[in-house]
Structure formats: C-alpha cells, structure tokens
C-alpha cells in the first residue's frame, strides 16, 4: 500500500536514492549531504532508499517497489538519480543527473557492469529508459555544464527546465603543511574499471623509485587491484577514508592522481585542490572542462614523470585552484536546491 505522510516544516521533501551511505560512492555522498543539509535547515525530509545490493534488486526497487513505497502529501519529490524518478508525480518532481555515462560512454562504464557485455547492454538501455521518463520531471538538475549539454543533446527537453547546480565539498578541507619526506602519490574514489586505477598501480610497480602509492576507496575491483599490486610494499590500500580523515589524507600527499576515463564532475579532484595539491589526469579523460583545465594533463603515467611534475608545479596555480575549489559549498548548493523546491511547490 502507498504510505500517506503529512509532515510540517518549511518544505516537505521526499528524497529518493539507492543508499544514504558510501556503498555507491559519489551518489551516496550527494545523498547524505542533501539529507543532512535540508534537515539542518529545518525542512521535513522523508528519506527513501533500499538495503539491497544486487543490480537485479536495484532494478526491482526502481521499477516496481517505488510505485508502492512513495508517500503521498509532499511538496516536492526529489530523485537523486534518474533511476529513482520512474514513479515521481511529475508536477512536483525534481531529478538530479550526475552524468549520462551509461549512454554516452557505455564501454567505459564501471560499477559492476563494465566487464560484462550483457549487463552493459541491459544497464545502458534501462538507464536510457529511466532518463527518458525523468525528462518529464518539472525540474532537471545537472551537476556540470557538460552533463547539461549531454542531456539537451540526447533528449527532447526544453532548456528552461534544465539547470546546473554544482555540488559541494567539506569546508574543513585546507592545506596544513604537514606532508613528510616520502614522495606519496594518492588516489581516492571508487575502485572499478572506469577509474583505471590499474594504470597507477602499474606505473609504481614498473618503477624502482622510492615512493608510496596510497589508494583510498572501495569497489567491485578492489580484490582484482590488490592482486595486481602483488604485495608491493609501496602500494597501500586504505579502504574507505572517513570524513574526519580526509584533511590528513590529502595533506599527506605529494601529488594526487585520478586516471579516470570519464567523470560527471570529479569531486575528489576538487577536494585535493582545496588542500593545494597538484592534480594529475590523463589527456584522454572526459571530465568537465572547468575541472580538467585546472589539472595537470599527461599522456602516460610513470612515477618518474609524477615526481618531475610535482617538482615543477606553479604554486600560484595551486593557490588559484584552492580558491576555486572552496567555492564548492554544500551551503550554497542547499540554497540553490531550496530555491528550486520553492519554484516547484509554487
């Protein structure tokens, strides 16, 4: 049966996602920050999610369960990905689109479908179906101009209903000057094929340089990557890096490298920049230009080249990047979403 929920507060918001935790990495981060930020401002939030983990159960959750579990009586229904927007009341709905990677770059997809042609085909088709339905929402929010351009190119939707709202980073992220004498290369993010962390591991393994590679994050490729590292003592897997450890993590690094194929935005890049760390990406990476243009771009990863790049960095660039990164505020993000909610509520 459909639930009926009558709540008080400034705006009554039904917030729908897969998980309100880090099991789905960046989307989980956005989900948690949205819930915390809205509740912190006194809005009433009904948080709807699932505890199931398989791709089949996620299909069941989005395609069947949500039509029964969506509560009635809310001012706004906000799906934090297109997959959750299937059954939204369209006149009251907002959808956030982080990226269109399963449509624009299905061969580079991760999250468990990248190695399986059938899963990739079905996942891409279902994602496209969900996005098509999501275009009926009253407001469509993209996290970058790149994603907005992709949406307008791939779907018949009026530009006036599509907005860009940048995500935030922790206000605590800043340079502390606590780095030690070890040349330390860092990565933080999901461990799946889309991120190409294997290239970073290979670069360290093929080098005799005295260095350290620290890899933060979890994902479907974790065991595969650990096996690739073959107990090289210079390569350390940290697992999930908690929020209270982020400042220390970034400030321990000499250089931050994210060898990803494609990103909707790349918040770890922004976080590293907030801590005044040089950030390296590969030239063929598809990353929003406002982010990629601030990174050091290279064709080939090697430990020796990373050392050279870190020693010849323009420190004025690091300072400029830090100021830009700190413009990514969750408080500002909440301001903009609340404005959208009020517009949808009417």
C-alpha atoms as a printed R data frame, in Angstrom:
    type eleno elety resid chain resno      x      y       z
1   ATOM     1    CA   UNK     A     1  0.000  0.000   0.000
2   ATOM     2    CA   UNK     A     2  1.058  3.593  -0.626
3   ATOM     3    CA   UNK     A     3  2.053  5.462   2.525
4   ATOM     4    CA   UNK     A     4  0.375  8.768   3.441
5   ATOM     5    CA   UNK     A     5  2.774 11.164   5.163
6   ATOM     6    CA   UNK     A     6  1.762 14.628   6.407
7   ATOM     7    CA   UNK     A     7  4.736 16.497   7.818
8   ATOM     8    CA   UNK     A     8  5.258 20.055   8.994
9   ATOM     9    CA   UNK     A     9  8.161 22.376   8.182
10  ATOM    10    CA   UNK     A    10  9.158 24.859   5.528
11  ATOM    11    CA   UNK     A    11  9.154 22.440   2.610
12  ATOM    12    CA   UNK     A    12  8.063 18.814   2.749
13  ATOM    13    CA   UNK     A    13 10.536 16.846   0.655
14  ATOM    14    CA   UNK     A    14 10.554 13.181  -0.296
15  ATOM    15    CA   UNK     A    15 14.206 12.431  -1.070
16  ATOM    16    CA   UNK     A    16 14.713  9.214  -3.040
17  ATOM    17    CA   UNK     A    17 18.003  7.439  -3.744
18  ATOM    18    CA   UNK     A    18 19.577  3.991  -3.675
19  ATOM    19    CA   UNK     A    19 21.655  4.378  -0.494
20  ATOM    20    CA   UNK     A    20 22.259  7.115   2.031
21  ATOM    21    CA   UNK     A    21 25.819  5.877   2.565
22  ATOM    22    CA   UNK     A    22 29.035  5.264   0.616
23  ATOM    23    CA   UNK     A    23 28.054  1.947  -0.958
24  ATOM    24    CA   UNK     A    24 27.578  3.749  -4.268
25  ATOM    25    CA   UNK     A    25 30.402  6.222  -3.721
26  ATOM    26    CA   UNK     A    26 29.769  9.697  -5.162
27  ATOM    27    CA   UNK     A    27 25.994  9.334  -5.365
28  ATOM    28    CA   UNK     A    28 25.994  8.156  -1.763
29  ATOM    29    CA   UNK     A    29 27.945 11.255  -0.762
30  ATOM    30    CA   UNK     A    30 25.451 13.519  -2.531
31  ATOM    31    CA   UNK     A    31 22.517 11.692  -0.939
32  ATOM    32    CA   UNK     A    32 23.916 12.035   2.581
33  ATOM    33    CA   UNK     A    33 24.842 15.697   2.146
34  ATOM    34    CA   UNK     A    34 21.424 16.574   0.723
35  ATOM    35    CA   UNK     A    35 19.599 14.886   3.590
36  ATOM    36    CA   UNK     A    36 21.842 16.429   6.243
37  ATOM    37    CA   UNK     A    37 21.753 19.879   4.674
38  ATOM    38    CA   UNK     A    38 17.976 20.006   4.262
39  ATOM    39    CA   UNK     A    39 17.264 18.666   7.749
40  ATOM    40    CA   UNK     A    40 19.798 21.107   9.186
41  ATOM    41    CA   UNK     A    41 17.739 23.970   7.763
42  ATOM    42    CA   UNK     A    42 14.539 22.727   9.352
43  ATOM    43    CA   UNK     A    43 12.899 21.188   6.293
44  ATOM    44    CA   UNK     A    44 10.984 17.944   6.665
45  ATOM    45    CA   UNK     A    45 12.679 15.127   4.771
46  ATOM    46    CA   UNK     A    46 11.316 11.661   4.119
47  ATOM    47    CA   UNK     A    47 14.357  9.612   3.069
48  ATOM    48    CA   UNK     A    48 13.503  6.677   0.826
49  ATOM    49    CA   UNK     A    49 16.150  4.086  -0.094
50  ATOM    50    CA   UNK     A    50 16.863  0.350  -0.257
51  ATOM    51    CA   UNK     A    51 19.184 -2.005   1.635
52  ATOM    52    CA   UNK     A    52 19.511 -4.493  -1.221
53  ATOM    53    CA   UNK     A    53 22.780 -4.613  -3.157
54  ATOM    54    CA   UNK     A    54 22.492 -6.605  -6.398
55  ATOM    55    CA   UNK     A    55 21.801 -4.997  -9.765
56  ATOM    56    CA   UNK     A    56 18.658 -7.134 -10.127
57  ATOM    57    CA   UNK     A    57 17.330 -5.944  -6.765
58  ATOM    58    CA   UNK     A    58 18.075 -2.335  -7.766
59  ATOM    59    CA   UNK     A    59 16.004 -2.837 -10.923
60  ATOM    60    CA   UNK     A    60 13.198 -4.250  -8.781
61  ATOM    61    CA   UNK     A    61 13.474 -1.287  -6.358
62  ATOM    62    CA   UNK     A    62 13.294  1.371  -9.061
63  ATOM    63    CA   UNK     A    63 10.832 -0.296 -11.443
64  ATOM    64    CA   UNK     A    64  8.399 -1.985  -9.043
65  ATOM    65    CA   UNK     A    65  8.889 -1.084  -5.366
66  ATOM    66    CA   UNK     A    66  8.977  2.688  -5.627
67  ATOM    67    CA   UNK     A    67  5.492  2.967  -7.100
68  ATOM    68    CA   UNK     A    68  4.197  1.327  -3.888
69  ATOM    69    CA   UNK     A    69  6.564  2.966  -1.410
70  ATOM    70    CA   UNK     A    70  6.351  6.612  -2.493
71  ATOM    71    CA   UNK     A    71  4.434  8.514   0.205
72  ATOM    72    CA   UNK     A    72  1.657 10.978  -0.516
73  ATOM    73    CA   UNK     A    73  1.267 14.566   0.533
74  ATOM    74    CA   UNK     A    74  4.733 16.048  -0.095
75  ATOM    75    CA   UNK     A    75  5.500 19.425  -1.624
76  ATOM    76    CA   UNK     A    76  8.428 18.096  -3.632
77  ATOM    77    CA   UNK     A    77  9.674 14.665  -4.722
78  ATOM    78    CA   UNK     A    78 13.389 14.648  -5.465
79  ATOM    79    CA   UNK     A    79 15.052 11.703  -7.207
80  ATOM    80    CA   UNK     A    80 18.807 11.832  -6.744
81  ATOM    81    CA   UNK     A    81 19.395  9.837  -9.942
82  ATOM    82    CA   UNK     A    82 17.133  9.269 -12.984
83  ATOM    83    CA   UNK     A    83 16.666  5.649 -11.909
84  ATOM    84    CA   UNK     A    84 14.598  6.753  -8.911
85  ATOM    85    CA   UNK     A    85 12.436  9.130 -10.968
86  ATOM    86    CA   UNK     A    86 10.315  6.446 -12.661
87  ATOM    87    CA   UNK     A    87  7.218  6.918 -10.497
88  ATOM    88    CA   UNK     A    88  7.531 10.535  -9.376
89  ATOM    89    CA   UNK     A    89  4.422 12.763  -9.544
90  ATOM    90    CA   UNK     A    90  5.753 14.866 -12.416
91  ATOM    91    CA   UNK     A    91  4.206 18.192 -11.419
92  ATOM    92    CA   UNK     A    92  6.031 18.059  -8.080
93  ATOM    93    CA   UNK     A    93  9.252 16.363  -9.056
94  ATOM    94    CA   UNK     A    94 12.941 17.234  -9.299
95  ATOM    95    CA   UNK     A    95 15.610 14.901 -10.656
96  ATOM    96    CA   UNK     A    96 19.368 15.246 -10.294
97  ATOM    97    CA   UNK     A    97 21.560 13.907 -13.087
98  ATOM    98    CA   UNK     A    98 25.212 13.478 -12.194
99  ATOM    99    CA   UNK     A    99 26.207 12.146 -15.601
100 ATOM   100    CA   UNK     A   100 24.991 10.230 -18.659
101 ATOM   101    CA   UNK     A   101 27.981  7.872 -18.786
102 ATOM   102    CA   UNK     A   102 25.902  4.678 -19.375
103 ATOM   103    CA   UNK     A   103 24.512  6.389 -22.509
104 ATOM   104    CA   UNK     A   104 27.424  8.490 -23.755
105 ATOM   105    CA   UNK     A   105 30.248  6.088 -22.836
106 ATOM   106    CA   UNK     A   106 28.760  2.641 -22.043
107 ATOM   107    CA   UNK     A   107 32.018  0.897 -22.956
108 ATOM   108    CA   UNK     A   108 33.728  2.825 -20.145
109 ATOM   109    CA   UNK     A   109 31.114  2.108 -17.501
110 ATOM   110    CA   UNK     A   110 32.064  0.727 -14.118
111 ATOM   111    CA   UNK     A   111 30.005 -0.210 -11.063
112 ATOM   112    CA   UNK     A   112 29.996 -3.906 -11.869
113 ATOM   113    CA   UNK     A   113 28.716 -3.771 -15.445
114 ATOM   114    CA   UNK     A   114 31.869 -2.801 -17.317
115 ATOM   115    CA   UNK     A   115 33.261 -6.331 -17.700
116 ATOM   116    CA   UNK     A   116 30.001 -7.925 -18.809
117 ATOM   117    CA   UNK     A   117 28.689 -7.129 -22.293
118 ATOM   118    CA   UNK     A   118 25.151 -8.286 -21.492
119 ATOM   119    CA   UNK     A   119 24.981 -6.301 -18.240
120 ATOM   120    CA   UNK     A   120 26.407 -3.279 -20.025
121 ATOM   121    CA   UNK     A   121 23.808 -3.527 -22.798
122 ATOM   122    CA   UNK     A   122 20.853 -4.031 -20.455
123 ATOM   123    CA   UNK     A   123 22.103 -1.459 -17.951
124 ATOM   124    CA   UNK     A   124 22.602  1.170 -20.641
125 ATOM   125    CA   UNK     A   125 19.151  0.554 -22.148
126 ATOM   126    CA   UNK     A   126 17.425  0.678 -18.766
127 ATOM   127    CA   UNK     A   127 19.305  3.841 -17.790
128 ATOM   128    CA   UNK     A   128 18.234  5.450 -21.071
129 ATOM   129    CA   UNK     A   129 14.624  4.446 -20.394
130 ATOM   130    CA   UNK     A   130 14.812  5.913 -16.878
131 ATOM   131    CA   UNK     A   131 16.326  9.146 -18.192
132 ATOM   132    CA   UNK     A   132 13.570  9.422 -20.778
133 ATOM   133    CA   UNK     A   133 10.954  9.184 -18.017
134 ATOM   134    CA   UNK     A   134 12.943 11.583 -15.817
135 ATOM   135    CA   UNK     A   135 12.753 14.247 -18.525
136 ATOM   136    CA   UNK     A   136  9.079 14.636 -17.563
137 ATOM   137    CA   UNK     A   137 10.046 15.964 -14.127
138 ATOM   138    CA   UNK     A   138  9.272 19.618 -13.524
139 ATOM   139    CA   UNK     A   139 12.943 20.481 -12.938
140 ATOM   140    CA   UNK     A   140 16.091 18.697 -14.111
141 ATOM   141    CA   UNK     A   141 19.290 19.490 -12.210
142 ATOM   142    CA   UNK     A   142 22.709 18.674 -13.661
143 ATOM   143    CA   UNK     A   143 25.962 18.943 -11.737
144 ATOM   144    CA   UNK     A   144 28.006 20.369 -14.625
145 ATOM   145    CA   UNK     A   145 27.594 22.157 -17.929
146 ATOM   146    CA   UNK     A   146 28.966 19.013 -19.589
147 ATOM   147    CA   UNK     A   147 26.086 16.935 -18.200
148 ATOM   148    CA   UNK     A   148 23.542 19.616 -19.111
149 ATOM   149    CA   UNK     A   149 24.854 19.691 -22.686
150 ATOM   150    CA   UNK     A   150 24.635 15.888 -22.828
151 ATOM   151    CA   UNK     A   151 21.024 15.976 -21.598
152 ATOM   152    CA   UNK     A   152 19.987 18.607 -24.155
153 ATOM   153    CA   UNK     A   153 21.744 16.701 -26.936
154 ATOM   154    CA   UNK     A   154 20.334 13.266 -26.090
155 ATOM   155    CA   UNK     A   155 16.757 14.120 -25.070
156 ATOM   156    CA   UNK     A   156 13.935 16.320 -26.294
157 ATOM   157    CA   UNK     A   157 13.595 18.638 -23.331
158 ATOM   158    CA   UNK     A   158 13.236 22.387 -23.034
159 ATOM   159    CA   UNK     A   159 16.424 24.115 -21.950
160 ATOM   160    CA   UNK     A   160 14.444 26.241 -19.485
161 ATOM   161    CA   UNK     A   161 13.694 23.283 -17.224
162 ATOM   162    CA   UNK     A   162 17.354 22.175 -17.032
163 ATOM   163    CA   UNK     A   163 19.686 23.887 -14.544
164 ATOM   164    CA   UNK     A   164 23.252 23.400 -13.358
165 ATOM   165    CA   UNK     A   165 23.836 23.268  -9.597
166 ATOM   166    CA   UNK     A   166 27.374 22.474  -8.507
167 ATOM   167    CA   UNK     A   167 27.926 20.087  -5.642
168 ATOM   168    CA   UNK     A   168 29.927 20.952  -2.529
169 ATOM   169    CA   UNK     A   169 32.945 19.775  -0.592
170 ATOM   170    CA   UNK     A   170 33.712 19.852   3.121
171 ATOM   171    CA   UNK     A   171 34.510 23.332   4.428
172 ATOM   172    CA   UNK     A   172 37.273 21.753   6.551
173 ATOM   173    CA   UNK     A   173 39.454 20.870   3.566
174 ATOM   174    CA   UNK     A   174 42.541 23.092   3.516
175 ATOM   175    CA   UNK     A   175 46.319 22.904   3.323
176 ATOM   176    CA   UNK     A   176 48.037 22.166   6.633
177 ATOM   177    CA   UNK     A   177 51.671 21.855   5.512
178 ATOM   178    CA   UNK     A   178 52.061 18.527   7.358
179 ATOM   179    CA   UNK     A   179 53.463 16.456   4.480
180 ATOM   180    CA   UNK     A   180 56.504 14.302   5.379
181 ATOM   181    CA   UNK     A   181 59.593 13.493   3.284
182 ATOM   182    CA   UNK     A   182 58.105 10.495   1.453
183 ATOM   183    CA   UNK     A   183 57.052 11.066  -2.161
184 ATOM   184    CA   UNK     A   184 53.457  9.951  -1.818
185 ATOM   185    CA   UNK     A   185 51.055  9.506  -4.721
186 ATOM   186    CA   UNK     A   186 47.385  9.433  -3.801
187 ATOM   187    CA   UNK     A   187 44.115  8.251  -5.301
188 ATOM   188    CA   UNK     A   188 40.643  8.437  -3.777
189 ATOM   189    CA   UNK     A   189 37.446  7.150  -5.348
190 ATOM   190    CA   UNK     A   190 35.634  4.057  -6.486
191 ATOM   191    CA   UNK     A   191 37.680  1.011  -7.369
192 ATOM   192    CA   UNK     A   192 36.190 -0.021 -10.692
193 ATOM   193    CA   UNK     A   193 37.339 -0.176 -14.294
194 ATOM   194    CA   UNK     A   194 36.114  3.326 -15.178
195 ATOM   195    CA   UNK     A   195 38.693  4.834 -12.825
196 ATOM   196    CA   UNK     A   196 41.679  2.989 -14.392
197 ATOM   197    CA   UNK     A   197 43.495  2.667 -11.061
198 ATOM   198    CA   UNK     A   198 45.327 -0.288 -12.604
199 ATOM   199    CA   UNK     A   199 47.399  2.188 -14.644
200 ATOM   200    CA   UNK     A   200 48.578  3.875 -11.458
201 ATOM   201    CA   UNK     A   201 49.496  0.563  -9.826
202 ATOM   202    CA   UNK     A   202 51.362 -0.490 -12.960
203 ATOM   203    CA   UNK     A   203 53.325  2.792 -13.010
204 ATOM   204    CA   UNK     A   204 54.569  2.227  -9.463
205 ATOM   205    CA   UNK     A   205 55.336 -1.456  -9.970
206 ATOM   206    CA   UNK     A   206 57.421 -0.740 -13.063
207 ATOM   207    CA   UNK     A   207 59.495  1.854 -11.232
208 ATOM   208    CA   UNK     A   208 62.352  1.407  -8.774
209 ATOM   209    CA   UNK     A   209 61.731  4.855  -7.286
210 ATOM   210    CA   UNK     A   210 61.383  5.081  -3.517
211 ATOM   211    CA   UNK     A   211 57.800  6.243  -3.206
212 ATOM   212    CA   UNK     A   212 54.405  5.308  -1.814
213 ATOM   213    CA   UNK     A   213 51.050  4.903  -3.514
214 ATOM   214    CA   UNK     A   214 48.037  5.211  -1.215
215 ATOM   215    CA   UNK     A   215 44.689  4.145  -2.632
216 ATOM   216    CA   UNK     A   216 41.529  5.223  -0.815
217 ATOM   217    CA   UNK     A   217 38.121  3.813  -1.586
218 ATOM   218    CA   UNK     A   218 36.316  0.540  -2.189
219 ATOM   219    CA   UNK     A   219 34.538 -1.066  -5.106
220 ATOM   220    CA   UNK     A   220 33.980 -4.101  -7.274
221 ATOM   221    CA   UNK     A   221 37.591 -4.129  -8.496
222 ATOM   222    CA   UNK     A   222 39.230 -3.970  -5.072
223 ATOM   223    CA   UNK     A   223 40.404 -7.574  -4.940
224 ATOM   224    CA   UNK     A   224 41.495 -7.516  -8.581
225 ATOM   225    CA   UNK     A   225 43.599 -4.406  -7.941
226 ATOM   226    CA   UNK     A   226 45.128 -5.858  -4.781
227 ATOM   227    CA   UNK     A   227 46.137 -8.918  -6.748
228 ATOM   228    CA   UNK     A   228 47.670 -6.683  -9.408
229 ATOM   229    CA   UNK     A   229 49.710 -4.890  -6.753
230 ATOM   230    CA   UNK     A   230 51.168 -8.307  -5.745
231 ATOM   231    CA   UNK     A   231 52.125 -7.250  -2.240
232 ATOM   232    CA   UNK     A   232 54.357 -4.397  -3.429
233 ATOM   233    CA   UNK     A   233 55.058 -2.736  -0.085
234 ATOM   234    CA   UNK     A   234 54.992  0.703  -1.676
235 ATOM   235    CA   UNK     A   235 51.291  0.266  -2.563
236 ATOM   236    CA   UNK     A   236 48.797  0.624   0.290
237 ATOM   237    CA   UNK     A   237 45.022  0.131   0.141
238 ATOM   238    CA   UNK     A   238 43.317  2.283   2.778
239 ATOM   239    CA   UNK     A   239 39.712  1.218   2.237
240 ATOM   240    CA   UNK     A   240 37.034  3.827   2.858
241 ATOM   241    CA   UNK     A   241 38.573  7.113   4.024
242 ATOM   242    CA   UNK     A   242 36.165  8.621   6.556
243 ATOM   243    CA   UNK     A   243 35.285 12.308   6.527
244 ATOM   244    CA   UNK     A   244 37.332 13.041   9.629
245 ATOM   245    CA   UNK     A   245 40.424 11.618   7.899
246 ATOM   246    CA   UNK     A   246 40.106 13.492   4.589
247 ATOM   247    CA   UNK     A   247 42.190 16.517   5.600
248 ATOM   248    CA   UNK     A   248 45.032 14.313   6.810
249 ATOM   249    CA   UNK     A   249 44.769 12.082   3.737
250 ATOM   250    CA   UNK     A   250 45.078 14.872   1.187
251 ATOM   251    CA   UNK     A   251 47.750 16.745   3.117
252 ATOM   252    CA   UNK     A   252 49.915 13.625   3.355
253 ATOM   253    CA   UNK     A   253 50.245 13.543  -0.447
254 ATOM   254    CA   UNK     A   254 52.897 14.905  -2.748
255 ATOM   255    CA   UNK     A   255 50.559 14.603  -5.722
256 ATOM   256    CA   UNK     A   256 47.000 13.433  -6.356
257 ATOM   257    CA   UNK     A   257 46.305 11.317  -9.449
258 ATOM   258    CA   UNK     A   258 42.937 10.308 -10.841
259 ATOM   259    CA   UNK     A   259 43.476  8.266 -14.037
260 ATOM   260    CA   UNK     A   260 39.744  8.022 -14.772
261 ATOM   261    CA   UNK     A   261 38.254  7.513 -18.236
262 ATOM   262    CA   UNK     A   262 35.233  9.738 -17.674
263 ATOM   263    CA   UNK     A   263 33.626 11.741 -14.846
264 ATOM   264    CA   UNK     A   264 30.411 13.633 -14.331
265 ATOM   265    CA   UNK     A   265 32.436 16.134 -12.321
266 ATOM   266    CA   UNK     A   266 35.186 14.659 -10.121
267 ATOM   267    CA   UNK     A   267 34.740 15.883  -6.531
268 ATOM   268    CA   UNK     A   268 37.951 14.202  -5.240
269 ATOM   269    CA   UNK     A   269 39.829 16.414  -7.697
270 ATOM   270    CA   UNK     A   270 38.187 19.469  -6.159
271 ATOM   271    CA   UNK     A   271 38.896 18.222  -2.630
272 ATOM   272    CA   UNK     A   272 42.590 17.726  -3.408
273 ATOM   273    CA   UNK     A   273 42.776 21.193  -4.932
274 ATOM   274    CA   UNK     A   274 41.220 22.692  -1.794
275 ATOM   275    CA   UNK     A   275 44.239 21.270   0.060
276 ATOM   276    CA   UNK     A   276 46.600 22.870  -2.521
277 ATOM   277    CA   UNK     A   277 47.724 19.586  -4.020
278 ATOM   278    CA   UNK     A   278 48.736 19.220  -7.680
279 ATOM   279    CA   UNK     A   279 46.243 17.004  -9.505
280 ATOM   280    CA   UNK     A   280 47.136 14.838 -12.496
281 ATOM   281    CA   UNK     A   281 44.650 13.398 -15.012
282 ATOM   282    CA   UNK     A   282 45.145 11.695 -18.356
283 ATOM   283    CA   UNK     A   283 44.699 13.772 -21.502
284 ATOM   284    CA   UNK     A   284 42.081 11.400 -22.938
285 ATOM   285    CA   UNK     A   285 39.873 11.660 -19.830
286 ATOM   286    CA   UNK     A   286 36.384 13.056 -20.357
287 ATOM   287    CA   UNK     A   287 35.996 15.472 -17.441
288 ATOM   288    CA   UNK     A   288 34.076 18.780 -17.357
289 ATOM   289    CA   UNK     A   289 36.360 21.453 -18.769
290 ATOM   290    CA   UNK     A   290 36.056 23.746 -15.747
291 ATOM   291    CA   UNK     A   291 37.663 20.945 -13.709
292 ATOM   292    CA   UNK     A   292 40.058 19.411 -16.240
293 ATOM   293    CA   UNK     A   293 41.523 22.764 -17.263
294 ATOM   294    CA   UNK     A   294 42.896 23.171 -13.734
295 ATOM   295    CA   UNK     A   295 44.596 19.769 -13.702
296 ATOM   296    CA   UNK     A   296 47.996 18.694 -14.982
297 ATOM   297    CA   UNK     A   297 47.309 16.568 -18.054
298 ATOM   298    CA   UNK     A   298 49.584 13.809 -19.267
299 ATOM   299    CA   UNK     A   299 49.507 11.065 -21.901
300 ATOM   300    CA   UNK     A   300 51.378  8.401 -19.944
301 ATOM   301    CA   UNK     A   301 51.651  7.727 -16.241
302 ATOM   302    CA   UNK     A   302 55.035  6.955 -14.730
303 ATOM   303    CA   UNK     A   303 56.399  7.506 -11.254
304 ATOM   304    CA   UNK     A   304 59.338  9.465 -12.646
305 ATOM   305    CA   UNK     A   305 57.064 11.833 -14.562
306 ATOM   306    CA   UNK     A   306 54.907 12.400 -11.485
307 ATOM   307    CA   UNK     A   307 57.982 13.358  -9.453
308 ATOM   308    CA   UNK     A   308 59.058 15.756 -12.207
309 ATOM   309    CA   UNK     A   309 55.603 17.333 -12.391
310 ATOM   310    CA   UNK     A   310 55.407 17.809  -8.617
311 ATOM   311    CA   UNK     A   311 58.843 19.466  -8.555
312 ATOM   312    CA   UNK     A   312 57.984 21.902 -11.350
313 ATOM   313    CA   UNK     A   313 54.491 22.880 -10.284
314 ATOM   314    CA   UNK     A   314 53.411 26.504 -10.496
315 ATOM   315    CA   UNK     A   315 52.469 27.321  -6.899
316 ATOM   316    CA   UNK     A   316 50.330 30.248  -7.997
317 ATOM   317    CA   UNK     A   317 48.194 27.664  -9.813
318 ATOM   318    CA   UNK     A   318 47.808 25.662  -6.595
319 ATOM   319    CA   UNK     A   319 46.659 28.795  -4.766
320 ATOM   320    CA   UNK     A   320 44.233 29.689  -7.547
321 ATOM   321    CA   UNK     A   321 42.866 26.139  -7.628
322 ATOM   322    CA   UNK     A   322 42.374 26.179  -3.869
323 ATOM   323    CA   UNK     A   323 40.337 29.387  -4.005
324 ATOM   324    CA   UNK     A   324 38.226 27.966  -6.842
325 ATOM   325    CA   UNK     A   325 37.715 24.645  -5.041
326 ATOM   326    CA   UNK     A   326 36.412 26.385  -1.933
327 ATOM   327    CA   UNK     A   327 33.629 27.926  -3.995
328 ATOM   328    CA   UNK     A   328 32.124 24.410  -3.969
329 ATOM   329    CA   UNK     A   329 29.985 24.823  -0.879
330 ATOM   330    CA   UNK     A   330 27.250 22.485   0.314
331 ATOM   331    CA   UNK     A   331 25.590 25.517   1.909
332 ATOM   332    CA   UNK     A   332 25.393 27.268  -1.461
333 ATOM   333    CA   UNK     A   333 24.217 24.004  -3.044
334 ATOM   334    CA   UNK     A   334 21.375 23.804  -0.493
335 ATOM   335    CA   UNK     A   335 20.413 27.432  -1.173
336 ATOM   336    CA   UNK     A   336 20.013 26.669  -4.861
337 ATOM   337    CA   UNK     A   337 18.069 23.442  -4.341
338 ATOM   338    CA   UNK     A   338 15.707 25.130  -1.878
339 ATOM   339    CA   UNK     A   339 15.068 27.845  -4.479
340 ATOM   340    CA   UNK     A   340 14.203 25.090  -6.985
341 ATOM   341    CA   UNK     A   341 11.947 23.345  -4.457
342 ATOM   342    CA   UNK     A   342 10.055 26.566  -3.802
343 ATOM   343    CA   UNK     A   343  9.619 27.071  -7.547
344 ATOM   344    CA   UNK     A   344  8.278 23.523  -7.934
345 ATOM   345    CA   UNK     A   345  5.960 23.881  -4.943
346 ATOM   346    CA   UNK     A   346  4.598 27.128  -6.386
